[in-house]
Every structure is written in C-alpha cells, then in structure tokens.
Amino acid sequence: MTKKNYQHLSQSERHAIALGLQQKQSLSAIARALGRCKSTISRECEPVRNFVCEA
C-alpha cells in the first residue's frame, strides 16, 4: 500500500479561492485553475459558508 502525500493549501491558494468565490466562479472552475480536487476547495469553503449563515 502506498501512502498519499497530502499538502496543505498555501495562503496564495486560499486567496485565489476567496477571489474566485467573490467573482461567482464555480468550485470546479476554481479547483481546475489551482490544480486541486473540487472536494479540497469545497472543504476550504465550508467554514466560510457556516460563518456567513450564522451572521
């Protein structure tokens, strides 16, 4: 069994995600632009969505 190498999102990637969301880009489009999985982008957006919903 091989171990997968996971890498945290960098600050610049997080900034790009925030910018993409402000521009109403889809999660798929943001993921494609960053070369990441859509699920990675989705997990990063989850806390933001919860915060906005609670406000």
PDB file of N, H, CA, C and O in Angstrom:
ATOM      1  N   MET A   1       0.847  -1.171   0.000  1.00  0.00           N
ATOM      2  CA  MET A   1       0.000   0.000   0.000  1.00  0.00           C
ATOM      3  C   MET A   1       0.898   1.242   0.000  1.00  0.00           C
ATOM      4  O   MET A   1       1.850   1.326   0.776  1.00  0.00           O
ATOM      5  N   THR A   2       0.592   2.191  -0.864  1.00  0.00           N
ATOM      6  H   THR A   2      -0.181   2.123  -1.494  1.00  0.00           H
ATOM      7  CA  THR A   2       1.384   3.414  -0.917  1.00  0.00           C
ATOM      8  C   THR A   2       0.690   4.521  -0.142  1.00  0.00           C
ATOM      9  O   THR A   2      -0.535   4.634  -0.135  1.00  0.00           O
ATOM     10  N   LYS A   3       1.498   5.318   0.499  1.00  0.00           N
ATOM     11  H   LYS A   3       2.493   5.225   0.494  1.00  0.00           H
ATOM     12  CA  LYS A   3       0.963   6.423   1.285  1.00  0.00           C
ATOM     13  C   LYS A   3       0.836   7.651   0.386  1.00  0.00           C
ATOM     14  O   LYS A   3       1.769   7.999  -0.339  1.00  0.00           O
ATOM     15  N   LYS A   4      -0.327   8.303   0.440  1.00  0.00           N
ATOM     16  H   LYS A   4      -1.084   8.020   1.029  1.00  0.00           H
ATOM     17  CA  LYS A   4      -0.534   9.509  -0.356  1.00  0.00           C
ATOM     18  C   LYS A   4       0.111  10.694   0.341  1.00  0.00           C
ATOM     19  O   LYS A   4       0.120  10.783   1.569  1.00  0.00           O
ATOM     20  N   ASN A   5       0.642  11.589  -0.449  1.00  0.00           N
ATOM     21  H   ASN A   5       0.635  11.516  -1.447  1.00  0.00           H
ATOM     22  CA  ASN A   5       1.233  12.806   0.089  1.00  0.00           C
ATOM     23  C   ASN A   5       0.223  13.938  -0.026  1.00  0.00           C
ATOM     24  O   ASN A   5      -0.087  14.401  -1.124  1.00  0.00           O
ATOM     25  N   TYR A   6      -0.277  14.370   1.103  1.00  0.00           N
ATOM     26  H   TYR A   6      -0.025  13.994   1.995  1.00  0.00           H
ATOM     27  CA  TYR A   6      -1.216  15.478   1.118  1.00  0.00           C
ATOM     28  C   TYR A   6      -0.459  16.758   1.426  1.00  0.00           C
ATOM     29  O   TYR A   6       0.510  16.760   2.185  1.00  0.00           O
ATOM     30  N   GLN A   7      -0.914  17.837   0.828  1.00  0.00           N
ATOM     31  H   GLN A   7      -1.702  17.836   0.211  1.00  0.00           H
ATOM     32  CA  GLN A   7      -0.243  19.110   1.031  1.00  0.00           C
ATOM     33  C   GLN A   7      -1.293  20.162   1.388  1.00  0.00           C
ATOM     34  O   GLN A   7      -2.319  20.279   0.717  1.00  0.00           O
ATOM     35  N   HIS A   8      -1.032  20.915   2.438  1.00  0.00           N
ATOM     36  H   HIS A   8      -0.199  20.819   2.983  1.00  0.00           H
ATOM     37  CA  HIS A   8      -1.952  21.964   2.859  1.00  0.00           C
ATOM     38  C   HIS A   8      -2.047  23.046   1.792  1.00  0.00           C
ATOM     39  O   HIS A   8      -1.128  23.233   0.994  1.00  0.00           O
ATOM     40  N   LEU A   9      -3.162  23.748   1.790  1.00  0.00           N
ATOM     41  H   LEU A   9      -3.908  23.596   2.438  1.00  0.00           H
ATOM     42  CA  LEU A   9      -3.314  24.878   0.884  1.00  0.00           C
ATOM     43  C   LEU A   9      -2.413  26.015   1.348  1.00  0.00           C
ATOM     44  O   LEU A   9      -2.279  26.269   2.545  1.00  0.00           O
ATOM     45  N   SER A  10      -1.807  26.684   0.402  1.00  0.00           N
ATOM     46  H   SER A  10      -1.916  26.479  -0.571  1.00  0.00           H
ATOM     47  CA  SER A  10      -0.968  27.833   0.742  1.00  0.00           C
ATOM     48  C   SER A  10      -1.849  29.072   0.909  1.00  0.00           C
ATOM     49  O   SER A  10      -3.017  29.075   0.523  1.00  0.00           O
ATOM     50  N   GLN A  11      -1.278  30.103   1.481  1.00  0.00           N
ATOM     51  H   GLN A  11      -0.328  30.101   1.795  1.00  0.00           H
ATOM     52  CA  GLN A  11      -2.018  31.358   1.645  1.00  0.00           C
ATOM     53  C   GLN A  11      -2.438  31.913   0.289  1.00  0.00           C
ATOM     54  O   GLN A  11      -3.541  32.442   0.155  1.00  0.00           O
ATOM     55  N   SER A  12      -1.576  31.799  -0.716  1.00  0.00           N
ATOM     56  H   SER A  12      -0.680  31.368  -0.608  1.00  0.00           H
ATOM     57  CA  SER A  12      -1.928  32.313  -2.043  1.00  0.00           C
ATOM     58  C   SER A  12      -3.080  31.516  -2.657  1.00  0.00           C
ATOM     59  O   SER A  12      -3.919  32.078  -3.361  1.00  0.00           O
ATOM     60  N   GLU A  13      -3.122  30.203  -2.392  1.00  0.00           N
ATOM     61  H   GLU A  13      -2.440  29.746  -1.820  1.00  0.00           H
ATOM     62  CA  GLU A  13      -4.239  29.394  -2.882  1.00  0.00           C
ATOM     63  C   GLU A  13      -5.535  29.782  -2.172  1.00  0.00           C
ATOM     64  O   GLU A  13      -6.592  29.861  -2.798  1.00  0.00           O
ATOM     65  N   ARG A  14      -5.451  30.020  -0.878  1.00  0.00           N
ATOM     66  H   ARG A  14      -4.593  29.956  -0.369  1.00  0.00           H
ATOM     67  CA  ARG A  14      -6.640  30.453  -0.129  1.00  0.00           C
ATOM     68  C   ARG A  14      -7.141  31.801  -0.636  1.00  0.00           C
ATOM     69  O   ARG A  14      -8.346  32.031  -0.735  1.00  0.00           O
ATOM     70  N   HIS A  15      -6.209  32.680  -0.953  1.00  0.00           N
ATOM     71  H   HIS A  15      -5.229  32.494  -0.873  1.00  0.00           H
ATOM     72  CA  HIS A  15      -6.566  33.990  -1.505  1.00  0.00           C
ATOM     73  C   HIS A  15      -7.243  33.818  -2.865  1.00  0.00           C
ATOM     74  O   HIS A  15      -8.236  34.486  -3.155  1.00  0.00           O
ATOM     75  N   ALA A  16      -6.709  32.928  -3.693  1.00  0.00           N
ATOM     76  H   ALA A  16      -5.903  32.386  -3.457  1.00  0.00           H
ATOM     77  CA  ALA A  16      -7.293  32.667  -5.011  1.00  0.00           C
ATOM     78  C   ALA A  16      -8.702  32.085  -4.883  1.00  0.00           C
ATOM     79  O   ALA A  16      -9.580  32.402  -5.686  1.00  0.00           O
ATOM     80  N   ILE A  17      -8.918  31.241  -3.882  1.00  0.00           N
ATOM     81  H   ILE A  17      -8.205  30.983  -3.230  1.00  0.00           H
ATOM     82  CA  ILE A  17     -10.251  30.672  -3.645  1.00  0.00           C
ATOM     83  C   ILE A  17     -11.222  31.787  -3.261  1.00  0.00           C
ATOM     84  O   ILE A  17     -12.330  31.858  -3.793  1.00  0.00           O
ATOM     85  N   ALA A  18     -10.809  32.650  -2.344  1.00  0.00           N
ATOM     86  H   ALA A  18      -9.909  32.591  -1.912  1.00  0.00           H
ATOM     87  CA  ALA A  18     -11.669  33.758  -1.912  1.00  0.00           C
ATOM     88  C   ALA A  18     -12.000  34.677  -3.080  1.00  0.00           C
ATOM     89  O   ALA A  18     -13.140  35.116  -3.231  1.00  0.00           O
ATOM     90  N   LEU A  19     -11.007  34.961  -3.897  1.00  0.00           N
ATOM     91  H   LEU A  19     -10.081  34.604  -3.775  1.00  0.00           H
ATOM     92  CA  LEU A  19     -11.213  35.816  -5.063  1.00  0.00           C
ATOM     93  C   LEU A  19     -12.172  35.160  -6.051  1.00  0.00           C
ATOM     94  O   LEU A  19     -13.062  35.817  -6.591  1.00  0.00           O
ATOM     95  N   GLY A  20     -11.987  33.870  -6.282  1.00  0.00           N
ATOM     96  H   GLY A  20     -11.264  33.337  -5.843  1.00  0.00           H
ATOM     97  CA  GLY A  20     -12.875  33.135  -7.181  1.00  0.00           C
ATOM     98  C   GLY A  20     -14.309  33.131  -6.689  1.00  0.00           C
ATOM     99  O   GLY A  20     -15.238  33.270  -7.484  1.00  0.00           O
ATOM    100  N   LEU A  21     -14.500  32.972  -5.387  1.00  0.00           N
ATOM    101  H   LEU A  21     -13.745  32.859  -4.741  1.00  0.00           H
ATOM    102  CA  LEU A  21     -15.848  32.988  -4.819  1.00  0.00           C
ATOM    103  C   LEU A  21     -16.485  34.367  -4.956  1.00  0.00           C
ATOM    104  O   LEU A  21     -17.681  34.475  -5.226  1.00  0.00           O
ATOM    105  N   GLN A  22     -15.693  35.421  -4.770  1.00  0.00           N
ATOM    106  H   GLN A  22     -14.722  35.333  -4.550  1.00  0.00           H
ATOM    107  CA  GLN A  22     -16.205  36.783  -4.935  1.00  0.00           C
ATOM    108  C   GLN A  22     -16.636  37.034  -6.371  1.00  0.00           C
ATOM    109  O   GLN A  22     -17.582  37.781  -6.623  1.00  0.00           O
ATOM    110  N   GLN A  23     -15.936  36.403  -7.312  1.00  0.00           N
ATOM    111  H   GLN A  23     -15.168  35.796  -7.107  1.00  0.00           H
ATOM    112  CA  GLN A  23     -16.250  36.565  -8.733  1.00  0.00           C
ATOM    113  C   GLN A  23     -17.320  35.582  -9.192  1.00  0.00           C
ATOM    114  O   GLN A  23     -17.594  35.468 -10.387  1.00  0.00           O
ATOM    115  N   LYS A  24     -17.924  34.874  -8.239  1.00  0.00           N
ATOM    116  H   LYS A  24     -17.701  34.967  -7.268  1.00  0.00           H
ATOM    117  CA  LYS A  24     -19.010  33.921  -8.507  1.00  0.00           C
ATOM    118  C   LYS A  24     -18.578  32.757  -9.405  1.00  0.00           C
ATOM    119  O   LYS A  24     -19.385  32.224 -10.167  1.00  0.00           O
ATOM    120  N   GLN A  25     -17.298  32.366  -9.313  1.00  0.00           N
ATOM    121  H   GLN A  25     -16.643  32.799  -8.694  1.00  0.00           H
ATOM    122  CA  GLN A  25     -16.814  31.207 -10.056  1.00  0.00           C
ATOM    123  C   GLN A  25     -17.291  29.939  -9.361  1.00  0.00           C
ATOM    124  O   GLN A  25     -17.488  29.923  -8.146  1.00  0.00           O
ATOM    125  N   SER A  26     -17.472  28.889 -10.134  1.00  0.00           N
ATOM    126  H   SER A  26     -17.311  28.902 -11.121  1.00  0.00           H
ATOM    127  CA  SER A  26     -17.869  27.608  -9.552  1.00  0.00           C
ATOM    128  C   SER A  26     -16.675  26.981  -8.831  1.00  0.00           C
ATOM    129  O   SER A  26     -15.520  27.310  -9.104  1.00  0.00           O
ATOM    130  N   LEU A  27     -16.982  26.075  -7.909  1.00  0.00           N
ATOM    131  H   LEU A  27     -17.920  25.809  -7.688  1.00  0.00           H
ATOM    132  CA  LEU A  27     -15.914  25.369  -7.203  1.00  0.00           C
ATOM    133  C   LEU A  27     -15.068  24.568  -8.183  1.00  0.00           C
ATOM    134  O   LEU A  27     -13.853  24.456  -8.020  1.00  0.00           O
ATOM    135  N   SER A  28     -15.717  24.013  -9.200  1.00  0.00           N
ATOM    136  H   SER A  28     -16.704  24.104  -9.333  1.00  0.00           H
ATOM    137  CA  SER A  28     -14.988  23.243 -10.213  1.00  0.00           C
ATOM    138  C   SER A  28     -13.998  24.121 -10.970  1.00  0.00           C
ATOM    139  O   SER A  28     -12.866  23.710 -11.227  1.00  0.00           O
ATOM    140  N   ALA A  29     -14.424  25.322 -11.324  1.00  0.00           N
ATOM    141  H   ALA A  29     -15.343  25.656 -11.115  1.00  0.00           H
ATOM    142  CA  ALA A  29     -13.544  26.236 -12.057  1.00  0.00           C
ATOM    143  C   ALA A  29     -12.356  26.659 -11.195  1.00  0.00           C
ATOM    144  O   ALA A  29     -11.226  26.732 -11.678  1.00  0.00           O
ATOM    145  N   ILE A  30     -12.614  26.933  -9.930  1.00  0.00           N
ATOM    146  H   ILE A  30     -13.531  26.873  -9.537  1.00  0.00           H
ATOM    147  CA  ILE A  30     -11.534  27.316  -9.013  1.00  0.00           C
ATOM    148  C   ILE A  30     -10.556  26.155  -8.847  1.00  0.00           C
ATOM    149  O   ILE A  30      -9.341  26.348  -8.882  1.00  0.00           O
ATOM    150  N   ALA A  31     -11.094  24.951  -8.667  1.00  0.00           N
ATOM    151  H   ALA A  31     -12.081  24.794  -8.639  1.00  0.00           H
ATOM    152  CA  ALA A  31     -10.250  23.763  -8.495  1.00  0.00           C
ATOM    153  C   ALA A  31      -9.379  23.530  -9.729  1.00  0.00           C
ATOM    154  O   ALA A  31      -8.191  23.232  -9.612  1.00  0.00           O
ATOM    155  N   ARG A  32      -9.972  23.665 -10.895  1.00  0.00           N
ATOM    156  H   ARG A  32     -10.937  23.907 -10.990  1.00  0.00           H
ATOM    157  CA  ARG A  32      -9.232  23.470 -12.146  1.00  0.00           C
ATOM    158  C   ARG A  32      -8.094  24.478 -12.256  1.00  0.00           C
ATOM    159  O   ARG A  32      -6.979  24.120 -12.637  1.00  0.00           O
ATOM    160  N   ALA A  33      -8.373  25.738 -11.923  1.00  0.00           N
ATOM    161  H   ALA A  33      -9.278  26.028 -11.613  1.00  0.00           H
ATOM    162  CA  ALA A  33      -7.363  26.790 -12.018  1.00  0.00           C
ATOM    163  C   ALA A  33      -6.196  26.553 -11.059  1.00  0.00           C
ATOM    164  O   ALA A  33      -5.053  26.893 -11.364  1.00  0.00           O
ATOM    165  N   LEU A  34      -6.494  25.969  -9.899  1.00  0.00           N
ATOM    166  H   LEU A  34      -7.422  25.692  -9.651  1.00  0.00           H
ATOM    167  CA  LEU A  34      -5.452  25.729  -8.894  1.00  0.00           C
ATOM    168  C   LEU A  34      -4.799  24.355  -9.016  1.00  0.00           C
ATOM    169  O   LEU A  34      -3.789  24.082  -8.368  1.00  0.00           O
ATOM    170  N   GLY A  35      -5.381  23.492  -9.851  1.00  0.00           N
ATOM    171  H   GLY A  35      -6.202  23.714 -10.378  1.00  0.00           H
ATOM    172  CA  GLY A  35      -4.847  22.140  -9.975  1.00  0.00           C
ATOM    173  C   GLY A  35      -5.123  21.300  -8.744  1.00  0.00           C
ATOM    174  O   GLY A  35      -4.323  20.439  -8.378  1.00  0.00           O
ATOM    175  N   ARG A  36      -6.261  21.551  -8.102  1.00  0.00           N
ATOM    176  H   ARG A  36      -6.911  22.250  -8.399  1.00  0.00           H
ATOM    177  CA  ARG A  36      -6.671  20.826  -6.896  1.00  0.00           C
ATOM    178  C   ARG A  36      -7.987  20.114  -7.152  1.00  0.00           C
ATOM    179  O   ARG A  36      -8.674  20.396  -8.134  1.00  0.00           O
ATOM    180  N   CYS A  37      -8.334  19.193  -6.271  1.00  0.00           N
ATOM    181  H   CYS A  37      -7.775  18.964  -5.474  1.00  0.00           H
ATOM    182  CA  CYS A  37      -9.613  18.496  -6.358  1.00  0.00           C
ATOM    183  C   CYS A  37     -10.731  19.435  -5.920  1.00  0.00           C
ATOM    184  O   CYS A  37     -10.547  20.300  -5.063  1.00  0.00           O
ATOM    185  N   LYS A  38     -11.884  19.240  -6.530  1.00  0.00           N
ATOM    186  H   LYS A  38     -12.034  18.538  -7.226  1.00  0.00           H
ATOM    187  CA  LYS A  38     -13.059  20.042  -6.171  1.00  0.00           C
ATOM    188  C   LYS A  38     -13.399  19.878  -4.692  1.00  0.00           C
ATOM    189  O   LYS A  38     -13.817  20.835  -4.041  1.00  0.00           O
ATOM    190  N   SER A  39     -13.222  18.671  -4.160  1.00  0.00           N
ATOM    191  H   SER A  39     -12.882  17.893  -4.689  1.00  0.00           H
ATOM    192  CA  SER A  39     -13.542  18.423  -2.750  1.00  0.00           C
ATOM    193  C   SER A  39     -12.628  19.220  -1.820  1.00  0.00           C
ATOM    194  O   SER A  39     -13.053  19.629  -0.740  1.00  0.00           O
ATOM    195  N   THR A  40     -11.394  19.440  -2.223  1.00  0.00           N
ATOM    196  H   THR A  40     -11.049  19.107  -3.100  1.00  0.00           H
ATOM    197  CA  THR A  40     -10.465  20.241  -1.422  1.00  0.00           C
ATOM    198  C   THR A  40     -10.972  21.674  -1.316  1.00  0.00           C
ATOM    199  O   THR A  40     -10.959  22.273  -0.241  1.00  0.00           O
ATOM    200  N   ILE A  41     -11.414  22.211  -2.439  1.00  0.00           N
ATOM    201  H   ILE A  41     -11.425  21.724  -3.312  1.00  0.00           H
ATOM    202  CA  ILE A  41     -11.940  23.577  -2.466  1.00  0.00           C
ATOM    203  C   ILE A  41     -13.214  23.652  -1.633  1.00  0.00           C
ATOM    204  O   ILE A  41     -13.428  24.611  -0.892  1.00  0.00           O
ATOM    205  N   SER A  42     -14.053  22.637  -1.762  1.00  0.00           N
ATOM    206  H   SER A  42     -13.880  21.858  -2.364  1.00  0.00           H
ATOM    207  CA  SER A  42     -15.312  22.593  -1.020  1.00  0.00           C
ATOM    208  C   SER A  42     -15.065  22.579   0.486  1.00  0.00           C
ATOM    209  O   SER A  42     -15.734  23.295   1.231  1.00  0.00           O
ATOM    210  N   ARG A  43     -14.114  21.773   0.935  1.00  0.00           N
ATOM    211  H   ARG A  43     -13.571  21.192   0.329  1.00  0.00           H
ATOM    212  CA  ARG A  43     -13.796  21.700   2.369  1.00  0.00           C
ATOM    213  C   ARG A  43     -13.246  23.032   2.879  1.00  0.00           C
ATOM    214  O   ARG A  43     -13.511  23.428   4.014  1.00  0.00           O
ATOM    215  N   GLU A  44     -12.491  23.705   2.045  1.00  0.00           N
ATOM    216  H   GLU A  44     -12.276  23.383   1.123  1.00  0.00           H
ATOM    217  CA  GLU A  44     -11.938  25.002   2.441  1.00  0.00           C
ATOM    218  C   GLU A  44     -13.052  26.053   2.564  1.00  0.00           C
ATOM    219  O   GLU A  44     -12.956  26.964   3.386  1.00  0.00           O
ATOM    220  N   CYS A  45     -14.089  25.928   1.761  1.00  0.00           N
ATOM    221  H   CYS A  45     -14.167  25.188   1.093  1.00  0.00           H
ATOM    222  CA  CYS A  45     -15.190  26.901   1.772  1.00  0.00           C
ATOM    223  C   CYS A  45     -16.195  26.625   2.873  1.00  0.00           C
ATOM    224  O   CYS A  45     -16.940  27.526   3.259  1.00  0.00           O
ATOM    225  N   GLU A  46     -16.238  25.426   3.382  1.00  0.00           N
ATOM    226  H   GLU A  46     -15.633  24.694   3.069  1.00  0.00           H
ATOM    227  CA  GLU A  46     -17.237  25.035   4.391  1.00  0.00           C
ATOM    228  C   GLU A  46     -17.268  25.964   5.606  1.00  0.00           C
ATOM    229  O   GLU A  46     -18.349  26.438   5.954  1.00  0.00           O
ATOM    230  N   PRO A  47     -16.146  26.252   6.270  1.00  0.00           N
ATOM    231  CA  PRO A  47     -16.203  27.148   7.435  1.00  0.00           C
ATOM    232  C   PRO A  47     -16.694  28.555   7.067  1.00  0.00           C
ATOM    233  O   PRO A  47     -17.371  29.210   7.859  1.00  0.00           O
ATOM    234  N   VAL A  48     -16.351  29.002   5.881  1.00  0.00           N
ATOM    235  H   VAL A  48     -15.801  28.470   5.237  1.00  0.00           H
ATOM    236  CA  VAL A  48     -16.773  30.329   5.426  1.00  0.00           C
ATOM    237  C   VAL A  48     -18.283  30.364   5.263  1.00  0.00           C
ATOM    238  O   VAL A  48     -18.929  31.321   5.689  1.00  0.00           O
ATOM    239  N   ARG A  49     -18.846  29.345   4.660  1.00  0.00           N
ATOM    240  H   ARG A  49     -18.321  28.568   4.313  1.00  0.00           H
ATOM    241  CA  ARG A  49     -20.296  29.280   4.472  1.00  0.00           C
ATOM    242  C   ARG A  49     -21.013  29.251   5.813  1.00  0.00           C
ATOM    243  O   ARG A  49     -22.017  29.941   5.989  1.00  0.00           O
ATOM    244  N   ASN A  50     -20.521  28.471   6.750  1.00  0.00           N
ATOM    245  H   ASN A  50     -19.706  27.910   6.607  1.00  0.00           H
ATOM    246  CA  ASN A  50     -21.145  28.392   8.073  1.00  0.00           C
ATOM    247  C   ASN A  50     -21.092  29.740   8.784  1.00  0.00           C
ATOM    248  O   ASN A  50     -22.057  30.140   9.435  1.00  0.00           O
ATOM    249  N   PHE A  51     -19.979  30.431   8.662  1.00  0.00           N
ATOM    250  H   PHE A  51     -19.194  30.107   8.133  1.00  0.00           H
ATOM    251  CA  PHE A  51     -19.833  31.742   9.295  1.00  0.00           C
ATOM    252  C   PHE A  51     -20.818  32.738   8.695  1.00  0.00           C
ATOM    253  O   PHE A  51     -21.464  33.490   9.426  1.00  0.00           O
ATOM    254  N   VAL A  52     -20.937  32.749   7.375  1.00  0.00           N
ATOM    255  H   VAL A  52     -20.413  32.138   6.782  1.00  0.00           H
ATOM    256  CA  VAL A  52     -21.841  33.673   6.695  1.00  0.00           C
ATOM    257  C   VAL A  52     -23.285  33.369   7.072  1.00  0.00           C
ATOM    258  O   VAL A  52     -24.079  34.288   7.272  1.00  0.00           O
ATOM    259  N   CYS A  53     -23.630  32.094   7.169  1.00  0.00           N
ATOM    260  H   CYS A  53     -22.985  31.348   7.006  1.00  0.00           H
ATOM    261  CA  CYS A  53     -25.000  31.707   7.506  1.00  0.00           C
ATOM    262  C   CYS A  53     -25.367  32.103   8.930  1.00  0.00           C
ATOM    263  O   CYS A  53     -26.528  32.405   9.208  1.00  0.00           O
ATOM    264  N   GLU A  54     -24.397  32.105   9.830  1.00  0.00           N
ATOM    265  H   GLU A  54     -23.454  31.860   9.604  1.00  0.00           H
ATOM    266  CA  GLU A  54     -24.672  32.432  11.228  1.00  0.00           C
ATOM    267  C   GLU A  54     -24.790  33.934  11.452  1.00  0.00           C
ATOM    268  O   GLU A  54     -25.392  34.363  12.436  1.00  0.00           O
ATOM    269  N   ALA A  55     -24.232  34.728  10.569  1.00  0.00           N
ATOM    270  H   ALA A  55     -23.743  34.380   9.770  1.00  0.00           H
ATOM    271  CA  ALA A  55     -24.222  36.190  10.751  1.00  0.00           C
ATOM    272  C   ALA A  55     -25.593  36.797  10.567  1.00  0.00           C
ATOM    273  O   ALA A  55     -25.752  38.012  10.686  1.00  0.00           O
TER     274      ALA A  55
END
